[in-house]
Amino acid sequence: MMMNEAGSVLRISDDIAIPETEIEEHFIRATGPGGQNVNKVATAVELRFDVARTPSLPPPVRARLRRLAGRRVTKDGVLVIRAETHRTQELNRAEARDRLVALVRRALIEPKRRIPTRPSKAAKERRIQSKIRRGEVKRLRSAKPAIE
């Protein structure tokens, strides 16, 4: 069973939004506690979003999203988010959408490139001196006491 509202969008940022037509939602039976209700009502939500083929996200964001999502992305590039913590479809659906928005927002942030640096001459000298002091402490500990 799929539920999509035509025409509305899922707002990610000021310039990025995902149309409802790109999001698939299936309602399934949840696992865990819930009494007889858990066996009768399909309250869990499985949200699917095709990261690989979406025109809504720029290619670098898509690549970062796939990397961030990890095992939640299928081989075909479809992101699967499952929400089943609440006892109602509405709350689980809202949670799944919130998780999708949070993940895409994290993917929007471009990581800063690391600029490799070298330790200064003074830092190298401090390191050597601390190693010498540490070695001296160990040498003194292992020295046999003189018998008088």
Secondary structure per residue as TSV (DSSP state, phi and psi in degrees):
chain	resnum	aa	ss	phi	psi
A	1	M	-	360.0	124.0
A	2	M	B	-113.2	143.3
A	3	M	-	-128.5	116.1
A	4	N	-	-135.6	135.3
A	5	E	-	-98.3	116.0
A	6	A	T	-68.0	140.8
A	7	G	T	95.7	-29.2
A	8	S	-	-90.3	163.4
A	9	V	E	-129.4	158.0
A	10	L	E	-101.3	108.0
A	11	R	E	-77.7	123.9
A	12	I	-	-100.1	-51.1
A	13	S	S	-145.4	-172.4
A	14	D	S	-61.3	-35.7
A	15	D	S	-111.3	0.6
A	16	I	-	-127.0	129.9
A	17	A	E	-143.5	146.5
A	18	I	E	-107.3	120.9
A	19	P	E	-66.3	147.6
A	20	E	G	-58.6	-27.5
A	21	T	G	-66.8	-20.3
A	22	E	G	-88.6	-7.2
A	23	I	E	-107.7	128.8
A	24	E	E	-109.2	134.9
A	25	E	E	-127.3	128.6
A	26	H	E	-117.0	135.3
A	27	F	E	-100.8	127.2
A	28	I	E	-130.8	167.7
A	29	R	-	-74.5	135.1
A	30	A	-	-82.0	159.4
A	31	T	-	-99.3	169.6
A	32	G	S	90.1	-165.9
A	33	P	S	-68.2	159.4
A	34	G	-	153.8	3.5
A	35	G	T	66.1	-149.1
A	36	Q	T	-67.3	-26.1
A	37	N	H	-57.7	-38.2
A	38	V	H	-64.4	-26.3
A	39	N	H	-86.7	-12.8
A	40	K	H	-110.5	-33.6
A	41	V	-	-112.0	131.9
A	42	A	-	-86.6	89.9
A	43	T	-	-99.6	-21.7
A	44	A	E	-72.8	147.8
A	45	V	E	-117.2	133.8
A	46	E	E	-115.4	106.5
A	47	L	E	-94.6	133.0
A	48	R	E	-122.5	133.3
A	49	F	E	-137.2	121.3
A	50	D	E	-79.6	94.1
A	51	V	T	-67.0	-40.2
A	52	A	T	-64.4	-35.3
A	53	R	T	-112.9	9.6
A	54	T	-	-75.0	131.1
A	55	P	S	-84.7	-5.8
A	56	S	S	-76.5	-22.0
A	57	L	S	-115.5	140.9
A	58	P	-	-67.6	150.9
A	59	P	H	-51.4	-42.1
A	60	P	H	-63.7	-35.8
A	61	V	H	-68.1	-40.7
A	62	R	H	-59.3	-44.3
A	63	A	H	-63.3	-44.3
A	64	R	H	-66.6	-36.5
A	65	L	H	-63.6	-43.2
A	66	R	H	-61.5	-40.7
A	67	R	H	-68.6	-42.6
A	68	L	H	-66.6	-38.2
A	69	A	H	-71.3	-28.5
A	70	G	G	60.8	-121.0
A	71	R	G	-71.7	-12.2
A	72	R	G	-76.1	-8.6
A	73	V	B	-100.5	130.7
A	74	T	-	-77.3	172.5
A	75	K	T	-61.1	-28.6
A	76	D	T	-80.3	-3.7
A	77	G	S	87.7	23.4
A	78	V	E	-101.0	123.7
A	79	L	E	-81.4	126.9
A	80	V	E	-116.0	120.0
A	81	I	E	-118.2	125.7
A	82	R	E	-114.2	127.1
A	83	A	E	-124.2	123.6
A	84	E	-	-145.3	19.5
A	85	T	S	-77.2	-25.5
A	86	H	S	-97.6	166.1
A	87	R	S	-94.9	1.7
A	88	T	S	-123.8	150.7
A	89	Q	H	-60.7	-42.3
A	90	E	H	-60.4	-46.5
A	91	L	H	-68.0	-41.2
A	92	N	H	-65.4	-38.7
A	93	R	H	-64.3	-43.9
A	94	A	H	-64.2	-40.4
A	95	E	H	-64.6	-42.9
A	96	A	H	-62.8	-42.9
A	97	R	H	-66.6	-40.3
A	98	D	H	-61.5	-41.0
A	99	R	H	-64.9	-39.4
A	100	L	H	-63.3	-47.1
A	101	V	H	-60.3	-44.6
A	102	A	H	-62.3	-41.4
A	103	L	H	-66.3	-43.1
A	104	V	H	-66.9	-38.4
A	105	R	H	-63.1	-38.0
A	106	R	H	-64.5	-36.2
A	107	A	H	-72.3	-22.1
A	108	L	H	-69.0	-28.2
A	109	I	S	-77.1	116.6
A	110	E	-	-79.6	123.6
A	111	P	-	-66.7	144.1
A	112	K	-	-74.8	138.8
A	113	R	-	-75.7	135.7
A	114	R	-	-77.6	131.1
A	115	I	-	-99.1	113.7
A	116	P	-	-64.8	136.6
A	117	T	-	-124.2	162.8
A	118	R	-	-114.9	147.8
A	119	P	-	-68.9	146.0
A	120	S	-	-71.6	166.7
A	121	K	H	-62.5	-41.2
A	122	A	H	-63.6	-39.6
A	123	A	H	-65.5	-40.1
A	124	K	H	-62.5	-42.9
A	125	E	H	-63.9	-43.4
A	126	R	H	-60.7	-41.1
A	127	R	H	-62.7	-45.8
A	128	I	H	-62.3	-44.1
A	129	Q	H	-63.1	-40.1
A	130	S	H	-67.2	-34.5
A	131	K	H	-67.1	-38.9
A	132	I	H	-64.9	-45.2
A	133	R	H	-61.2	-43.8
A	134	R	H	-63.0	-42.3
A	135	G	H	-63.3	-38.1
A	136	E	H	-63.5	-44.3
A	137	V	H	-59.0	-45.4
A	138	K	H	-66.5	-39.3
A	139	R	H	-64.6	-39.6
A	140	L	H	-67.5	-35.1
A	141	R	H	-66.3	-37.2
A	142	S	H	-87.5	-9.6
A	143	A	S	-66.8	137.4
A	144	K	-	-75.1	133.9
A	145	P	-	-69.0	143.6
A	146	A	-	-73.1	134.8
A	147	I	-	-88.9	124.2
A	148	E	-	-102.2	360.0
